[in-house]
Amino acid sequence: MLSIYYDRTGTPAVYSEDGVHLFSFSGHALGYIEKDSVYAYTGRHLGWIEDGWIRDHAGEGVFFADDATGGPEKPVRSPVPLRKVKHVKPKKQVRQLKPVKTMKTRTWSRTGGDAFFR
């Protein structure tokens, strides 16, 4: 099941083919989903995923899927680019404890794109 996640400009930024691993369209493994959380392969907690939204620690929208509900106003989506060959996924490191979940907002995060995963 392919899920495409768009950034605040409507540009396709991240995708998942299995509902777990997140890749850039250039083929880089960026992070993964564990229950309701998004992690970097280093184990760093990045944010949450809920209602088709990937949100940062402030509860702000970073990426949205086609079926996302609520959240900030969604822009017009750009066409989905071709996916490049996927690079090897790094080994998952020990996950850090996730912070207390914040209230969801209707605003966009200032952090987006690959910067969210760094």
Helices and strands as residue ranges (DSSP letters): E 3-6, E 12-16, E 21-23, E 29-34, E 37-39, E 45-50, E 53-55, E 61-65, G 113-117
